[in-house]
Amino acid sequence: MAEIWMPQAINMDLGDHAPYDPGFPPKAIAHITADTDKATPEHPLDLVPFTNLQSFFTHDGREKAPHILWDPFAGAFAQFFPATSRSKAVHDLAGGTRTDRAGKVVIQIEALFFPFCRVNGKVFRQLADTPCKGWPELNAWVRSWGVPDTWPMGHPVDFTPNRSETVWETKGGWYAHAQVPENIHVDPGSWPAFAEQPLTTTEPFPGASFFHTGQRSPVIAAMHDRLVAEGCDRYRPGDVTDLWETDDMDSYAAWQRKLGLSGPDADGIPGKSSWDRLRVPHLV
């Protein structure tokens, strides 16, 4: 089942949720933050920090917030609305097509980028030139909501606008902000190619009783690796990776807190919901 909160994203729920119009096909909209238009090939500018945009979308920019803010250089994500609610990063004019709601989902992604931004001394002309870290995970999450890997109005390759309300209302898939009716923005200018479908499935939840002192299993080792990958490493040197120990509870509790859980819901014992969101690879 699709997760309403992207597992890899920091949950920064703004509230103010509102439903979609499910009579239209599922869509995703690609944006760039474009924090400045002053950068040029001769005078590039440093990229604005990810935390600055996080703060903007939770304060002065609340009425412009997307679902996901994505840092393609670090592979970091922040999420401001659940996938089941519209977000606010496109204009939605009264009396027209509901640009932010016209779909079973309309998931909006803001990539942290502007042309000729400078990161670690290197200048990037277009988004597709960046490392695009985290794109496979982001693409997979959007895909899990039924958004097909297609661009009904063409994969963006420049900042030329091209809009059709008929295509928008009848075709599911990915759209550039430059392709959304009622809008005047021309981003994102480029976007990475779709990621390959993952070939692996995830390990089924073995039940809370599986996790007890002395339990030894390759499933625990696989969980250990995923917790480390998610930045929830609370393991001490010398930890036995396939043996359930106190360090596993501490690390899993960190994962539960990352998901926004607290109190008895963040006690370090896996539950089905948090386990499914960890996406431990299935062991053949």
Secondary structure as UniProt FT lines:
FT   TURN            7..8
FT   STRAND          10..11
FT   TURN            22..23
FT   STRAND          27..32
FT   STRAND          45..46
FT   HELIX           50..58
FT   TURN            59..61
FT   HELIX           62..64
FT   STRAND          68..71
FT   TURN            72..75
FT   STRAND          76..79
FT   TURN            83..84
FT   TURN            94..95
FT   TURN            99..101
FT   STRAND          106..111
FT   TURN            115..116
FT   STRAND          117..119
FT   TURN            120..121
FT   STRAND          122..124
FT   HELIX           127..129
FT   TURN            133..134
FT   HELIX           135..143
FT   TURN            144..146
FT   TURN            152..153
FT   HELIX           165..170
FT   STRAND          173..176
FT   HELIX           177..179
FT   TURN            181..182
FT   HELIX           208..210
FT   TURN            213..214
FT   HELIX           218..229
FT   TURN            230..231
FT   TURN            237..238
FT   TURN            241..242
FT   HELIX           246..258
FT   TURN            259..260
FT   HELIX           263..266
FT   HELIX           272..278
//
